Amino acid sequence: MIHDILFTLFSSNAELPIENFTIPEVASTFLHPGEIHILEELIRIANQYKEIKKFVQQYGTLTAGLLKPKQQKPTEEPLPQGLYLQAFVDGLELVVKPYRDLVVELEAKYLKRPNLSLMFIFHQVSQYRSLFGFLLQLISGVVTQRIHGCALLPYLQQHCLHGNDANYEAVKTIQKSVYVIFLKQLYGWLMHGKFVDHYGEFFIQQVESNPKASLTTGGVTAQQPAHTSVNTSDSASINTELWRYEIRREMLPYYFPASWAEKVLFVGQTVLMCHFDPRQQIVDRAATKGRKGAALAAAAGKENLWGEHEQELFRKFHQLQNEENLNVTKFEHLVDEIKEQVTKHMSMIVIEKADLERQLRLMKDFFLLGRGELFSEFLTQTQSLKLLIGKEINDGTTRDLNRALQLAANSINLGEDIEQFSFELPCGKDGIEESSFCYETKSAVGHIMLKYKVKWPLHLLFSPRILDRYNEMFRFLLRIKKIQHDLLQIWSYQRERRMKHNSEVVQLRNKLMFLINNLQYYLQVDVLESQFAILMAAIANSAKQADFERIQRAHTIFQANVLSLCFLLTGSNSGEQSSLSATTTMAGVIQVQENPVLTILDSILSIVDRFCTFCLLCKDPMTKVERNEFLTYEQGFMNHVDSLLKLLIGLKAGPSSAPLSQLLLRLDFNHWFSSNTQTPV
């Protein structure tokens, strides 16, 4: 009987042999009531162990979900497989191992001393009764909540705060087993830009390459890109590889702050960018070419990201793995140490090798229309072709625009910088709808995109999201530049015709030109030049400290300030974090309805567009129909200017209103507009 009891305590079979001894007819004949109660307690302990063993067999490392016990209900949906779940089960195995060893030891004692009592067996195994109950609660929580991946870490941490020493040690054992997986993935991402994650369990995950798809994918494996020569065709592949990672907040343990997760993402993406170093391919090719190859390899070794520090960092990760208690501070210090080394290395490459200052000046010259003479000539080239207005977008429009840009660059003797930029127009109805953010227009000016060939390793600075925002600013500034150019053409046209009767048209044109010129001056001088000077000063200071993260932050602040002061930053995107966790989706979409200043400016610009067309067609003197149309333009313009001035006065009262005060002063000098809009025109 004792042997059957020990076998029951050790077995995970569905049927327990000693259950037959508790049948009332048998128990009343052969057993004392106290022995019956002890048998029932032993059966309860055996059933607890059986449930734990069932879970271990189903999700353990050896079976990995392949073994489905007969006790499992057909309708019960199994948990999603994962390394963290297997580590959890391995920890359970370690916790129940002393129990199995005890049963084996009791069987050995029984073979030596067959007169061991039932009470002795119960006394030895009863210490595991509360522990097994606690472990079953842990398992039940995992099953019912369907906890997956890194979410197991905070779940275990919550149950670690336990007053029972046995339960506390059990959770610590399981926790240590699970943290092995977490630290391996964290080490792989921070040190090599890759991590093994077949089941989508890490708090950093890949996103779909299609921006219209869902944000996260299930079981994915981040793999190390091969050393690739980075040319213009590789830029898209680098962006695809670099910006497909993001933080899954629901998988991040609650005791790790979001700022820590952002640092981890930043470091991993920076390390990943280093693997695309075009110099590495030269080293690889020359490595087998004798002394010259050896010299290049030695020079590349000096510029290696980790150098001799890799072994020391590996040792620190190993120490974290052997820690008895979770220490978030040590995690933070280790990530800060790695980030400091990575930012120093990347700062040196960006400043010295990639010539960051020159690239930023190119971005200003092209995306922000810093080279005004280039785009004035470009508008002249496109005027005869009517590429920017009044022409349906087709397959040849992009080619014509790029040809006009090239001719404009040649006419002002622009150097090789123009080769980094080209125009692109969306193809198809869906693409056109997605590209027009600022205003509604069917012309190419509302959909044109300026493509920039990003030099390695500036992909970290000029992400697809950042370039989308630059394009939004470019379209807005180009539209104002085009309207300014059209008004000058109207002035030239009216001067050649020597108009005698339509003095009202000339006066309205002067008002429009005054507003557009001052708006253009505000955007280019008060906003762009001043903010760019602040950016360059911040980059020069960051370069001295060799901190690439500060460079990135300064550029982010620059772009956010420009968007805000150009009235392109709305409530939907003003609170966005422009960090490296940026995705490949279309971000920073400007909704006209959410920014009243942009709405009024759009209405004014639309009136100017129609007025320019009207001036080319109207007679001298105007007919009655033309005069009514002219009065509509004049009244609409003055009403919109009145609304704009009132809105700017309200915004001027807010913080950081110095640029807005300049705009208000330029538009309403000596209160001319405000005094004239109060009386009917």
Disulfide bonds with the S-S distance in Angstrom:
none
